[in-house]
Amino acid sequence: MDSRSAQPVAPRPAVDSDIAFIGGGFRTTTFLSSAPALLGHRVRVYERGAGVGPGGFARYGITTTSIGSRFLKHLDLSGPFAPLARSSAVMDVARAEQPVAMSRLADALTVLGETLRTALGADGTRLDSTVVAVHADRERDLVDVRLADGSTETCRHAVLATGRAERPHPELASWRAKVVLSGTVIGTAHRSQVKDRLLAAGGRPVVVAGASHSAMSALQILLELLAELRAEHPGVPLPLVQVVRRGPGRLVHDSADLARRDQVPGRERPFDAVRDVCPATGIVYRDSGLRHQSRALYCALWAGELPGAHLVDAPVLADASDRFDEAAFVVQALGYHGQAPDLYLDGVLARPGDSPDRLLADDDGALLVSGTAHPLLSVLRVEPTPLDRRDNTAYASDLYRRLAVRLSRSAAPVTEVGA
Ligand SMILES: Cc1cc2nc3c(=O)[nH]c(=O)nc-3n(C[C@H](O)[C@H](O)[C@H](O)COP(=O)(O)OP(=O)(O)OC[C@H]3O[C@@H](n4cnc5c(N)ncnc54)[C@H](O)[C@@H]3O)c2cc1C
């Protein structure tokens, strides 16, 4: 007899799920619909909102930066997702070669999310469930998920897919009382309040701090609202918008030769053939991450051709302090930060939810703790693309496939004991 068969097999404790997804927004939905085979494991999605699918995209009244098809490029129309091939909401976005209204994207993700919920079964989703802490315990080989209602559920592996948020920026601390986050300006829920503030501003300017996609989206909404106000209240003084940028904006060159030739000396960092050419697509980046509508708006602003708005250079925001002092209000568009519940590793609080540290992950999504991949926790693109990878469209392009492999290994079927 094989001596190994005489050894008692250590029972593995019962768990509520094999793989828990914390957050049921865009990432969780598109990831799980790219890997239908994972649904053979017990998957549970914890979502603090009332539905799975659109996440943050449900809140914004703007057009996407990326073309529609990019959002659903991983969709696998097999198994439970096969019926989606007949959904016009989904397929219109999946085939769109242009940016789409975020409301259309949100509708497509809602349909996708509903299909996912059906596939996961009655126990597969916990809606209106905020996760406050995640405890990974390597000795038990388990992860506890703590919920805001005081309950705890257990899984073999947890994936953090909680999205990102804007945090009050320290450089704007002196003007905190009049700072509005760009997400508020862009969000459909606050449109009328923002319009009221523009009307109340009288002749005082409004300052947008930042010149990224969020800043251009906020600028666009402000200009739309100002146009509405001009028509509704002729003769009433309305604010100018000043966009304070900390560095040169970045656009795209048609070729490396043109990049060398068309460079604006003193305004842009010098072209670098290694850093500025995407290895996957050959796109030659000029000093920018802007695309489509935001890029057009930025170009017009930069050229001084945008009525009612102009650009102000301030390498550090304090350089524009007189503008902030004078402003009726300040729109903060200075980037996003990954949000996550408190993370405990082997009983120690390793990362509180309000930590300034970025939530780093390996190329297969493994949470990196001091540079080492954690076996029980993964991260699904929670942080924005790191600054040093922004000009590389290959960044994270293989993440979904590699994470699916990693998760199917971690959640390998086991015999339940004591269920
Ligand atoms: C204005 C704007 C425009 C953008 N445009 C683009 C674009 O064009 N292209 C692009 O690729 N990206 C764009 N982004 C980035 C975009 O946010 C992400 O690509 C996408 O939303 C990320 O998906 P996610 O699943 O990580 O986050 P979300 O879709 O926000 O999902 C996170 C989910 O987690 C839930 N959650 C959070 N915390 C908890 C918790 N503790 N417990 C339980 N549930 C929780 C939330 O309720 C939410 O449903 C844009 C972002 C903004 C703000």
The ligand as an ORCA input file, in Angstrom:
! r2SCAN-3c Opt
* xyz 0 1
  C     -15.193     60.515    -15.379
  C     -14.459     59.246    -15.664
  C     -14.273     58.824    -16.955
  C     -13.594     57.635    -17.216
  N     -13.461     57.245    -18.499
  C     -12.830     56.076    -18.753
  C     -12.691     55.599    -20.077
  O     -13.155     56.225    -21.018
  N     -12.032     54.423    -20.283
  C     -11.539     53.703    -19.232
  O     -10.983     52.623    -19.448
  N     -11.664     54.134    -17.981
  C     -12.278     55.298    -17.715
  N     -12.393     55.733    -16.445
  C     -11.789     54.977    -15.384
  C     -12.876     54.104    -14.825
  O     -13.186     54.524    -13.527
  C     -12.452     52.690    -14.790
  O     -11.972     52.222    -16.021
  C     -13.583     51.738    -14.395
  O     -14.731     52.341    -13.872
  C     -12.994     50.937    -13.344
  O     -13.847     49.867    -13.058
  P     -13.814     49.281    -11.596
  O     -14.607     48.039    -11.609
  O     -12.418     49.254    -11.098
  O     -14.543     50.399    -10.734
  P     -16.104     50.640    -10.646
  O     -16.770     50.392    -11.942
  O     -16.277     51.956     -9.992
  O     -16.563     49.471     -9.676
  C     -16.188     49.381     -8.336
  C     -17.381     48.816     -7.615
  O     -16.980     48.465     -6.309
  C     -17.999     48.827     -5.419
  N     -17.356     48.991     -4.109
  C     -16.414     49.891     -3.781
  N     -16.023     49.716     -2.511
  C     -16.733     48.681     -2.025
  C     -16.762     48.008     -0.765
  N     -15.981     48.384      0.239
  N     -17.611     46.975     -0.602
  C     -18.410     46.561     -1.631
  N     -18.427     47.170     -2.841
  C     -17.589     48.206     -3.040
  C     -18.585     50.095     -5.989
  O     -19.898     50.321     -5.539
  C     -18.518     49.821     -7.485
  O     -19.697     49.249     -7.994
  C     -13.088     56.888    -16.161
  C     -13.289     57.309    -14.840
  C     -13.959     58.467    -14.600
  C     -14.163     58.910    -13.177
*
